[in-house]
């Protein structure tokens, strides 16, 4: 998960993943002034958080929450 310290949705995404007991790697992009361009190149999105599961971009917190609500997050993270 690509995140910044000042992003409330990043905090929510981390909490959701932790609550589900899912391991994740957080890559902080706070100190990189060009992180938006790099994120768009890597994930297709330019906002944080940008979450990847097994190297595949799933989007941000809203998409993560939707996957969890629909019961799909456990399947993808397995």
N, C-alpha and C positions, 0 to 999 in steps of 0.2 A: 504494500500500500504506500503510495506516494502521499505525503502529508506535509503540513506546516504546523507550527506551534499555535498560531493565531486562528486556526480554522475550527469552528464549532462542529461542523459536520465530520471532520477528521476524528475529533474526540468521540462523537457518537458512533462512528464506524468501529473504532477501536473497542469501545465498550460492548458493542453488539458481538464482535468476534470473540472477545474475552468471555462474555456471558455464555457463548455457545461452546467454549472450550476449544476454539480453533486457533492453531498456531498461525502467526503471520509475521512478516518482516516489514518493519516500517522504514521507509526511506524518506528522510526529511529533506525538503528542498528549500527551506527558509533562506539559506545563505546563497542561493543561486539566483541572481536577478533575471536569468533567462530561462527559468524553469518552465514557464508556460509553453514556450516553443518546443522544448524538449519533451514535455508531457504529451503535447499534441502529436508529435512525431512518434512517440512510443505507444500511445494508447488511443489516439484519436480524440481525446478530450484535453481541455486546457485548465480546468478547474481542479481543486483538490477537495476531497481525496480522489485519487484515481486508484482503483483496486483491480488487481489482476489475480486470477485463480489459475494456477498451473500455467502461467505465462499468457493467459488470455484475458484481455481487458473486459471487465463487466460493467464499468462505469464508476459512479460515485456512491455516496451513502444511500441515496434514494433507491438506486438499483439493488444495492446490497440488502436493504430493508425489504424490498419487494421479493427478492429471492428467498429471504428468510421467511417472510409471511406466507409465501406459496409453498414452503417445504422443499424448495429446490436447493437451498444453500448447502444443506448437509450432503446432498447427492453430488454437488460440484466439488465440495471440499474433501470428499472421501478418497 
